[in-house]
Amino acid sequence: MAGSPTTSFRTSINSESTGHISDRNKMIHRILKLELDDPDAVFSFTDRLARENGWSLDKALRAVLEYKRFICLVALTNAPLTPSDEVDQVWHLHLLYTQSYWHDLCREILGFELHHGPTKGGQNERVRYGDQYRYTLQRYQEVFGAKAPDDLWPPAEKRFRELRFRRVNLHRNWILPKLRMPWMKS
C-alpha cells in the first residue's frame, strides 16, 4: 500500500482534552484562512496542483479546502488520521512549499511539527490505515457536522483499492483508460 500516509502529532494540542472551545475555533479559523496561493506567482500552488493531478481548477480549490479541514482534524484529534488520496496530493505539494508548510502552518498556526509518514507495507499496515481512514471520516462528520464529500473522500473500500499510481510525462506518453468489460471487476 505505497503512499498511504498517517500523521504524527503532539497530544498537548488536542483542544478537546483541554476544553478550550474558543482556542479550538481560533485554530480552525487560522488553518482555514491559511493562503497557499502566492498572489505574486504567475503559476500558483492551486494551478500546479490542478496541472499535476489532471484536475479542473475547481476540483483543486475544493481539494485545498479539504486538506485544510484534514489539518484541522489532525490538530483536534488525539489519534493518528489518514487522508483521502486527493487530500494527500495537496499535502505532498504543500510539503514542497517549505516556508509555507514548516513555518506558516506548523510553527505559527499549529505550534508543532506535523510529519507525513508513509506505510511500511504489509497486511497489518493495510488494516491499520483502513481503520485510521474510517476514523478520519467519522471525525470529519463529528467536527464539521456534515459527511465528507464523496468525490474527495471516497469510502475506505474504494480509497485503498486504487493504489497503482505512476508519474507520467504527458509530452512523451499518451494515457488511455483501460477498457472495462462486463465480466471485469471495477
Residue pairs with C-beta under 8 A, 6 or more apart in sequence:
1 119
1 121
1 125
1 126
1 129
1 160
1 163
2 118
2 119
2 121
2 163
3 85
3 88
3 118
3 119
3 163
3 165
4 82
4 118
4 119
4 125
4 126
4 129
4 160
4 163
5 82
5 83
5 88
5 91
5 116
5 117
5 118
5 119
6 80
6 81
6 82
6 117
6 119
6 129
6 132
7 74
7 80
7 81
7 82
7 114
7 115
7 116
7 117
8 80
8 114
8 115
8 117
9 74
9 75
9 77
9 78
9 80
9 112
9 114
10 112
11 17
11 78
12 112
13 75
13 110
13 111
13 112
14 76
14 77
14 78
15 21
15 23
15 24
15 27
15 75
15 76
16 24
16 76
16 77
16 78
17 78
24 76
27 72
27 75
27 76
27 109
27 110
28 72
28 76
30 109
31 68
31 71
31 72
31 75
31 105
31 109
31 110
32 65
32 68
32 69
32 72
34 68
34 100
34 104
34 105
34 109
36 45
36 46
36 64
36 94
36 97
36 100
37 44
37 45
37 46
38 44
38 45
45 64
45 93
45 94
45 97
46 57
46 60
46 61
46 64
47 57
47 60
48 93
49 55
49 60
49 63
49 64
49 89
49 90
49 93
50 56
50 57
50 59
50 60
52 89
52 93
53 60
53 86
53 89
55 63
59 151
59 152
62 149
62 152
63 86
63 87
63 89
63 90
63 152
64 90
66 84
66 86
66 87
66 90
66 148
66 149
66 152
66 153
67 83
67 87
67 90
67 91
67 94
69 140
69 144
70 81
70 83
70 87
70 91
70 136
71 105
71 110
71 114
72 143
73 81
73 136
73 139
73 140
73 143
74 81
74 114
75 110
76 139
76 143
77 139
79 132
79 135
80 132
81 132
81 135
81 136
81 139
82 129
82 132
82 133
82 136
83 91
83 133
83 136
84 133
84 148
84 152
84 153
84 154
84 159
85 159
85 162
86 152
86 153
87 152
87 153
91 116
92 116
94 100
94 101
94 105
95 101
95 116
102 113
105 114
106 112
106 113
106 114
119 125
119 126
119 129
126 160
129 160
130 156
130 160
133 156
133 159
133 160
134 156
137 147
137 148
137 153
137 156
140 147
140 148
140 153
141 147
141 148
168 175
180 186
